[in-house]
Amino acid sequence: MFADYRIPQVLVHFGSLEYTPELLELLKKDTILQNGDPMEVEIRGASIYIIEEVKDAVLAILKQKHPDVDTRNVNSILIDQYLWDYRREHATELEYIPFHKVLSIYY
């Protein structure tokens, strides 16, 4: 999974990630976080964890209900890409969810 800034926005939309009221208010103010700030690291870390949990759940469902399906292509990169594409296709309806902003060379 690529720990970018838009995937958490989609995860909030789907209810798998929830910001504290304090962090939500900070994000709504378009505050630019410092690279490596604990809040940024927590958002990224939680996003990675959630995507890995989704991947594991998909693999478990496929194994149980569709054992003939080749699961070698089920990975966190594809899930990340799906969520990125979802955000692009539904950008207007996701505008209400703020996203973290960080000045960085890493993304």
Summary of the structure (lengths in Angstrom):
residues: 107
radius of gyration: 15.2
end to end distance: 12.7
largest distance: 49.2
contacts: 259
relative contact order: 0.25
helix: 53%
strand: 4%
